[in-house]
Amino acid sequence: MSNISWKRLALDRDLDRSSHALATLGSKVYIFGGEKEPRTPIDDLLYIVDLKDGTVATSASKLRPSARVGAALTADKKRNLIYLWGGRQSKEMTPCDASLWVYDVAGDAWTEITADKDVGGDHQVPAERSYHCMTVLGDEVFLHAGCPASGRLSTHHSLTLPVSSPAKCDNLPSAPEPGRGGTALCPLTLPASDASTSNQVLVRYGGFAGHELGSSLDVYDPSQRIWSTLAFPPNSDSTPEARSVHALIPFSFQSTISKAGNIVALMLFGERDPAPVELGHNGAGKFHSDVWALRYTPPLADKDDFKGVDGVAGFSFERVRDERGVQSDTMVTPEPRGWFGADICEDAGGDKQVVVLGGLNGKNQRLGDLWLGELTES
């Protein structure tokens, strides 16, 4: 049984918001965009939270992306960079430019990487969108799904790192339908049956397509450019409920007692029922407060490469028990939420924690609390 214990970190500045983008590097959390009022971007500042003491700073870069909601932010730990793409920049949900913005942590400076619009075929510029997902795996940054001017997308794109203007984007095979917004794409390096090898994949769960999605895990193998789907039995104790605007983040945790495989990712919270139709984005739905561990067992020795269904069969979900802390005689744990930011942080000793900041609760309130979650087994 896996357990998670939570600790709330006091911040020295108000960061109440939802629909923001968040990424971590080392002991720092980087936050961009979001809203306090529906569809109204807060500002164009990059906020930097120091997890050691809760202090909040802002980037001094004079060049920076426009204020936006529903953008995606991801960290390139190899190069010490942060990437930002997409979003909407007005109450009328005007789409942002198609540029990839790159933040150099060491130099405290943003750079705009424009898209190469003179290419076609497999290198067309991705449609502008919001509430999509973006992540780095190996030497590529992947962009997936989201909401364009109308409808929802299942498209999948990548850029080879490092990038420079004009950037040429690869159009990859689209993910299994339906198109969706508010989904989560998680980069994983999976162990193979041979301990000296591993496989890199992307996994997707949930999203919103007019209704909340769940009961299946989609897996993308970049080496073969193939999507595979593993279906889970609905209404089962071992299957997470449908959800969107949640988090699915890599979290390697080597089990010493479980026969169900090592934990490779954690899934947190999210929307379980949308806001009433008459309110739309101006209202709030109902949200989850649960945490799930995604476990993986390598395939058999004669299947030591990740090949579609053979590898996918090694995945299983397990609900994580919430070890509620006690502070001033009050039970302390994150309240149910969606539209929040989350990532993993790792200290110099290699200890990992989940970082959760902000979001929207069922009372239609924007949250500004920051939580650190630590995983154990018992």
C-alpha positions in Angstrom: 0.0 0.0 0.0 1.4 3.4 -1.0 0.7 6.5 1.2 1.1 10.2 0.7 1.6 12.8 3.5 1.0 16.5 2.8 2.7 19.6 4.1 1.5 23.1 3.3 4.2 25.6 2.6 3.5 29.2 3.6 4.2 31.7 0.8 5.2 35.4 1.3 3.0 36.5 -1.7 -0.6 35.9 -2.9 -0.6 33.5 -5.8 -4.4 32.7 -5.9 -5.2 31.6 -9.5 -6.4 28.8 -11.7 -5.7 27.8 -15.3 -2.0 28.7 -14.8 1.1 26.8 -16.0 3.7 25.4 -13.6 7.0 23.6 -13.8 9.8 22.8 -11.4 13.6 22.8 -11.6 15.5 21.8 -8.5 14.0 23.5 -5.5 12.3 26.3 -7.5 8.8 26.3 -8.8 8.0 28.5 -11.9 4.4 29.7 -12.5 3.1 31.7 -15.4 -0.3 33.1 -16.3 -3.7 32.0 -15.0 -6.9 33.8 -13.9 -8.6 35.2 -10.9 -11.6 36.3 -12.9 -12.9 33.9 -15.5 -11.0 34.1 -18.8 -9.1 37.3 -17.7 -5.3 36.7 -17.6 -3.7 38.0 -14.4 -0.4 39.3 -15.8 2.7 38.5 -17.8 5.1 37.8 -14.9 7.0 34.6 -14.3 6.7 33.9 -10.6 9.5 31.8 -8.9 8.8 30.1 -5.6 11.8 28.9 -3.5 10.6 25.7 -1.8 13.3 26.1 0.9 11.6 29.1 2.5 8.4 29.9 0.6 9.7 33.2 -0.8 8.3 34.4 -4.1 10.3 36.3 -6.7 9.5 37.4 -10.3 11.7 37.3 -13.4 13.3 40.7 -14.3 13.3 39.8 -18.1 12.1 42.8 -20.1 11.1 40.6 -23.0 8.4 38.2 -21.9 5.3 36.3 -23.2 1.9 38.0 -23.2 -0.4 37.4 -20.3 -2.5 34.3 -20.8 -4.7 31.5 -19.4 -4.7 27.8 -20.3 -1.0 27.8 -21.5 1.4 24.9 -21.0 4.8 25.1 -19.2 7.4 22.4 -19.0 11.0 22.1 -17.7 14.1 20.9 -19.7 16.2 19.7 -16.8 19.1 18.8 -19.1 19.5 22.4 -20.4 18.1 24.3 -17.4 15.4 25.8 -19.5 11.6 26.4 -19.2 9.3 26.2 -22.3 6.0 27.9 -22.6 3.5 27.6 -25.5 -0.1 28.5 -26.3 -3.0 29.8 -24.2 -5.6 32.5 -24.6 -4.9 36.2 -23.8 -8.2 38.0 -23.4 -11.7 37.6 -22.0 -12.8 36.9 -25.5 -10.3 34.1 -25.5 -8.2 35.5 -28.3 -5.5 32.9 -29.2 -1.9 33.6 -28.4 0.9 33.5 -31.0 2.3 30.2 -32.3 5.7 31.0 -30.8 7.5 28.8 -28.3 8.9 30.9 -25.5 12.1 29.7 -23.8 13.1 30.9 -20.3 16.9 30.6 -19.5 17.0 30.1 -15.7 20.6 31.0 -15.4 20.3 34.2 -17.5 16.9 35.2 -16.2 15.7 35.9 -19.8 12.9 34.9 -22.1 13.6 34.2 -25.8 10.8 33.9 -28.5 11.2 31.0 -30.9 9.0 31.7 -33.9 7.5 28.9 -36.0 8.7 28.1 -39.5 5.5 28.9 -41.5 7.1 28.0 -44.9 6.9 24.3 -44.4 4.2 21.8 -45.1 3.5 18.1 -45.1 4.7 16.6 -41.8 6.0 20.0 -40.5 2.9 22.2 -40.4 2.6 24.8 -37.7 0.4 23.4 -34.8 -3.0 25.0 -34.5 -3.2 27.7 -31.8 -4.9 26.3 -28.7 -5.4 26.4 -24.9 -5.8 23.8 -22.2 -3.4 21.5 -24.0 -0.4 19.7 -22.5 3.3 19.9 -23.2 6.3 17.8 -21.9 9.9 17.0 -22.5 11.1 13.5 -23.1 14.7 12.8 -24.1 15.7 15.5 -26.6 12.2 16.4 -27.7 9.4 18.6 -26.5 5.9 17.2 -27.2 2.7 19.2 -27.6 -0.6 17.5 -27.5 -4.4 18.0 -27.6 -6.2 21.1 -26.3 -8.9 23.5 -27.5 -8.5 25.6 -30.7 -10.9 28.3 -31.7 -13.7 25.7 -31.9 -13.8 22.0 -31.0 -11.1 19.9 -29.4 -7.9 18.3 -30.7 -6.2 14.9 -30.6 -3.2 16.1 -32.6 0.4 15.4 -31.4 3.5 17.3 -32.3 7.2 17.5 -31.4 10.2 19.8 -31.6 13.8 18.5 -31.5 15.9 20.1 -28.8 17.7 22.5 -28.7 15.4 24.8 -30.7 16.1 28.0 -32.6 14.0 30.3 -34.9 12.4 29.5 -37.1 11.5 26.2 -35.4 10.3 23.3 -37.5 7.6 21.2 -35.8 7.0 17.5 -36.6 3.4 16.4 -36.9 3.2 13.0 -35.3 0.3 10.4 -35.4 -2.7 11.8 -33.6 -3.8 10.1 -30.3 -6.9 7.9 -30.0 -10.1 9.9 -30.3 -12.0 11.7 -29.0 -10.2 15.1 -29.2 -10.0 16.6 -25.7 -8.9 19.5 -23.6 -7.7 19.4 -20.0 -5.8 16.1 -20.5 -2.5 15.1 -19.0 0.6 13.7 -20.8 3.3 12.2 -18.7 6.9 11.3 -19.8 8.2 8.0 -18.5 11.4 6.0 -18.7 10.4 2.4 -18.0 12.6 -0.4 -16.9 12.8 -3.4 -19.4 13.2 -7.0 -18.5 16.9 -6.5 -18.9 17.9 -4.2 -16.1 20.5 -2.5 -18.3 18.0 -1.2 -20.8 14.9 1.0 -20.6 12.1 2.4 -22.8 10.9 6.0 -23.1 7.1 6.5 -23.5 4.4 9.1 -23.0 1.2 8.1 -21.2 -2.1 9.9 -21.2 -5.2 9.7 -19.0 -8.5 11.6 -18.9 -9.5 14.9 -20.4 -12.8 16.6 -21.4 -14.6 16.0 -24.6 -18.0 17.3 -23.6 -17.8 14.9 -20.8 -15.1 13.6 -18.5 -12.9 10.8 -19.9 -11.4 7.9 -18.1 -11.0 4.1 -17.8 -8.2 3.9 -20.4 -4.5 4.7 -20.5 -3.1 5.7 -23.9 0.7 5.1 -24.4 2.8 6.7 -27.1 6.1 5.0 -28.2 8.3 7.8 -29.8 10.7 5.2 -31.2 8.0 3.6 -33.3 5.5 6.5 -33.5 2.7 4.3 -32.3 -0.1 4.8 -29.9 -1.5 1.9 -27.8 -4.5 1.8 -25.4 -5.0 -0.2 -22.3 -8.6 -0.4 -21.1 -9.4 -0.6 -17.4 -12.6 -2.0 -16.0 -15.0 0.9 -15.2 -16.5 1.2 -11.7 -13.6 -0.8 -10.3 -11.6 -0.1 -7.1 -8.5 -0.4 -9.2 -9.6 2.1 -11.9 -9.5 5.9 -11.4 -12.7 7.7 -12.1 -13.0 9.8 -15.2 -11.5 13.3 -14.8 -10.0 16.3 -16.6 -7.9 19.4 -15.6 -5.9 17.0 -13.4 -2.2 16.1 -13.0 -0.3 13.1 -14.2 3.4 13.4 -13.3 6.4 11.1 -13.4 7.3 9.9 -10.0 9.8 7.0 -9.9 9.5 5.0 -6.6 11.1 1.6 -6.4 8.9 -0.7 -4.4 10.4 -3.0 -1.8 7.2 -4.8 -0.7 4.7 -4.8 -3.6 4.5 -7.4 -6.3 2.5 -5.1 -8.6 5.6 -3.3 -10.0 7.4 -0.1 -9.3 5.5 3.2 -9.1 6.3 5.3 -12.2 3.8 8.2 -12.0 1.2 9.8 -9.8 -2.2 11.1 -10.8 -3.9 13.8 -8.7 -7.3 15.5 -8.3 -9.2 17.0 -11.3 -12.7 17.7 -12.3 -15.3 14.8 -12.1 -18.4 16.8 -13.2 -18.3 19.9 -15.3 -19.9 23.3 -14.3 -23.5 23.7 -15.3 -23.9 24.4 -19.0 -25.5 27.8 -18.4 -22.4 28.9 -16.4 -19.7 27.3 -18.5 -16.2 28.7 -17.7 -17.8 31.2 -15.3 -18.8 28.4 -12.9 -17.2 25.5 -11.1 -17.9 21.8 -11.4 -17.2 19.1 -8.8 -13.7 17.9 -8.1 -11.7 14.9 -7.0 -9.4 14.9 -4.0 -7.8 11.4 -4.7 -4.3 10.4 -5.6 -3.4 7.4 -7.7 -0.1 5.6 -8.3 0.6 4.2 -11.8 2.7 1.0 -11.4 4.7 -0.7 -14.1 6.1 -4.3 -14.4 8.5 -5.0 -17.3 7.3 -7.5 -19.9 8.6 -11.0 -20.0 12.3 -11.7 -21.0 11.3 -12.6 -24.6 9.6 -9.2 -25.0 12.3 -6.9 -23.7 11.4 -4.0 -26.0 8.3 -1.8 -25.5 6.0 -2.9 -28.4 2.5 -1.6 -28.1 0.2 -3.9 -26.1 3.0 -6.2 -24.9 4.4 -3.3 -22.9 1.2 -1.6 -22.0 0.0 -4.8 -20.2 2.6 -4.0 -17.5 0.6 -0.9 -16.2 -1.8 -0.9 -13.3 -3.3 1.7 -11.0 -3.4 1.7 -7.2 -5.2 4.3 -5.1 -2.8 6.1 -2.7 -3.8 6.3 0.9 -3.9 9.9 2.2 -1.9 10.2 5.5 -3.5 13.4 6.8 -1.3 15.6 8.8 -2.3 17.5 11.9 -1.6 21.1 12.4 -3.2 23.2 15.2 -5.7 20.4 15.7 -6.9 20.8 12.2 -6.7 18.1 9.6 -4.4 19.3 6.8 -4.7 18.0 3.3 -5.3 19.7 -0.1 -9.0 20.3 -0.8 -10.6 18.9 -4.0 -9.7 21.0 -7.0 -9.0 21.2 -10.8 -7.3 23.7 -13.1 -4.3 23.7 -10.8 -0.5 23.3 -11.4 1.6 20.3 -10.3 5.0 18.8 -10.9 7.7 16.8 -9.1 10.7 18.3 -7.2 13.8 16.6 -6.2 16.4 17.7 -3.7 20.2 17.3 -3.8 19.8 13.9 -1.9 17.5 12.5 -4.5 14.3 12.7 -2.4 11.2 13.4 -4.4 8.1 15.4 -3.5 4.9 16.3 -5.4 4.3 20.1 -5.7 0.7 21.3 -6.0 -0.3 25.0 -6.3 -3.6 26.8 -6.7 -6.5 25.8 -8.8 -10.3 26.1 -8.7 -12.5 24.5 -6.0 -16.2 23.5 -5.9 -17.2 26.9 -4.5 -15.8 28.6 -7.6 -12.9 30.1 -5.6 -9.4 30.5 -6.9 -6.8 28.9 -4.6 -3.3 30.0 -3.8 -2.1 27.3 -1.4 1.1 25.3 -2.1 1.4 21.7 -1.0 4.3 19.3 -0.9 3.4 15.6 -0.9 5.8 12.8 0.2 5.2 9.2 -0.9 5.9 6.2 1.3 4.9 2.5 1.4 3.6 0.4 4.2 
